[in-house]
């Protein structure tokens, strides 16, 4: 009799004991909690021919967007190639092989087919969902989940994760009311679901509902901060709410505590740190020691030209820290990547590198040059990844450049955009006043 997972999918190489261990490991992974890499290694040690733990290990490594993760990810994939596997597992292997070579969009398409054929493969949906996030593919963030939903119901284990992922996809496509309902339902089913918690945080951020957002996160801190590898990101969301309200001291307290205090450095967390420090710097906050500390952390794990979204944030850190040599390294690496082929080359060429040049121009006080660069790409910036909330740093920088550069008409137009989206936002009201009072160049 074939060993299967909790959803009836065959597990090549598994025993009944390791299948139970797999179900428990995947249940923790979709909470964005626990230790997926360590758990995978333990299952592999128990059953070296068990395919799915090798695949989960490769997923976690490749989705880290850290270049150091490539060799062990490729080792995991080589191990799978030597093992008997099902067609479903072959689909994972094919997608991960593409991902390891930087072909994100092809990996997405392969996982699309896996999920069509196996809509209860939760890891396939999770992996595909994250690829969609890293490529800014908002429609598939939503539709990948909508397609699979008929195969699920609230009584099935893991349904909370389906709702949480759907909530984020709906939010990124601007469908805020159903996104919030799905996210809140996920939390009702499983309060520790960090992705669902974060999806609702995004909804509240996009709608300018800062007080509700603060209550949403502060009301159950333990559920999303203890043992979660989304903890720093959700602390970042909490800091965003306070920043929108002008509560700078509270933001700095969060930075000095759970945001900058995280160790060891993890790329996805460094991005949050850079983006928050840049936002504070736009407000005129002095951050010299914070920038220096963050730049050191980027030095430990970042390599230029691997992923354009990371390169922009590394550049922010080096600009903030005044490390001219590393600024040049970031720009040179991005320039080299842009001359290559593949998905990151295109995203760097069309989005990341122009943004990096614009951010450098802003840092140097060349506001007209910054405005030209940022305006050129702001409407298509999704193609280099991230969420609407993360990419808002582009619009914030453009608005500040217009204000400081005396482009009063542009500043008023950009402020009007923000006020229309968030009419109750103290920050939107502040920049509207600043734009009205600004002196044309």
Secondary structure by P-SEA (a helix, b strand, c coil): cccccccccccccccaaaaaaaaaaaaaaaaccccaaaaaaaaaaacccccaaaaaaaaaaaacccccaaaaaaaaaaaaaaccccaaaaaaaaaaaaaaacaaaaaaaaaaaaaaacccaaaaaaaaaaaaaaacccccccaaaaaacccccccccaaaaaaaaaaaaaaaacccaaaaaaaaaaaaacccaaaaaaaaaaaaaaacaaaaaaaaaccccccccccccaaaaaaaaaaaaaaaacaaaaaaaaaaccccccccccaaaaaaaaaaaaaaaaaccccaaaaaaaaaaaaacccccccaaaaaaaaaaaaaacaaaaaaaaaaaaaaaaacccaaaaaaaccaaaaaaaaaaaaacaaaaaaaaaaacccccccccccccccaaaaaaaaaaaaaacaaaaaaaaaaaaaaaccccaaaaaaaaaaaacccc
